[in-house]
Amino acid sequence: MNLNNVITGSPVTSVELRAARDRRVLKKWELLTPGGEICLVEFSLNIAGAVKTFPFARAAFREEVRELSDRLSRFSVLKTEVYEKNTGDCAFFLLKSQAIQVKKFLVSVEESHPLGRLFNLDVCGPDGISVKRHNLGLLPRTCLVCGEDAHVCAEKKSHSMELIQWQTAKLFLEFFRDRAADQAASAAVRGLLYEVSTTPKPGLVDRNNSGSHRDMNFFTFLDSSASLIPWFREFFCLGWDHSSESYRQIFERLRYAGQRAETAMFSATGGINTHKGLVFASAILCGALGKVHARRELPLPFTDVLQECRRLGKCSLADLHHPPNVQPPLPTNGERIFTAYGIRGARGEAAAGFPSAVQIGLPALRKWLSAGFSLNDSAAMALLTLISEVDDTNMVHRGGPELAKKRKEQAKILLSAVTKENFKETLYTLDHQYMTENLSPGGCADLLAVSLMFHFLSVCGMISFQSHDQ
């Protein structure tokens, strides 16, 4: 998102601003009428320029009003009044408390909140006189631009309006982007951690054993997951920061970041490939989340996120096709499987909007959760459902197409016969069989992790399934 697109809205005139200020003064004295041991908090945002309200400012104002309502309850709130106007949003809190104590508390809010420099938290006693920082022996507020005394910079007009607005926009943008990036990264890493923790899983690393994988264990996956947290965040920020670029440009940025994420993963695991497929899927998903969120408020429509995943994912399909007379780089297992059997694997899933996760894994997860299964057990059943429906490139790579097909049909039969009482025994038996045959449904495990990511994105309120027909 471009900083120039942050402060957009209807400008107000100086006459309108003076009238609004006069109304706030009248409201202030109206609320202070009772007198006694009371004080009044007036909260507004310091927005320079003629545009006083825009989406980020309104969202920040509403959020802080909710927080102040909760945090000021310690001082006994007598009355709260909130006004949202194009001349600037404003809220009043009448408290049964001494103004000095309240001011000390609110100064700490201004100094500690990421947007605190834009908060104007004025406190006055029953006499209507505001308590100033110097009354409390505190340092003055710092300038938004240079960090010096804000009052001195304002008097000298040290900085242009354009520079002040640019810094204001930057604060808003970074606050909302970074918080959303943290949410996305949290959901992504939870997906990885819950996938590896789901037990039992046939042929896969879980809390019981390493399945068919002799070079890795449960803790290898924990190390790998931890190493990827900043990269999930980076994928989201790339989608947000470059939302106006073409899908090919964004994809190439995500590809480069994904390669660096793989390097971090291999460093954490001692060269073992634990999450390469999920690095790709997460880059597409988190990048899509960032791109959608750059132009929409939460929760994001699931259909919009999936559409962006498709558009970004389709950019990867070129990797499966090489021009004649061009020597391709050393192919991955997925590329070899595509060449031999036409199965597109992770690239095809992303290009189609993760249909196996959306139409198979996630509905199965939600179905078993609704049936009273724990999240662990629901995830185990969702994995079995995926195995029964998905052409897993890892199964084909390890066992060949015929054995992979047999195990897919076997999973369908088992799925129709399992109950809440016998499903774990069934999966333990299947785990032993897969280990004997050296099979591992790694592709389905990745799809389970993506399904869990979608689940956690919904739980934290980042996406909404309401517009998607499950």
PyMOL commands that set and color helices and strands:
alter all, ss='L'
color gray80, all
select helices_A, chain A and resi 3-5+14-32+55-75+99-112+116-118+133-136+150-156+161-197+218-241+247-269+276-293+302-314+317-320+333-341+345-351+355-370+375-389+393-417+423-437+442-459
alter helices_A, ss='H'
color red, helices_A
select strands_A, chain A and resi 39-45+77-83+90-95+119-124+300-301+463-464
alter strands_A, ss='S'
color yellow, strands_A
deselect
rebuild
show_as cartoon
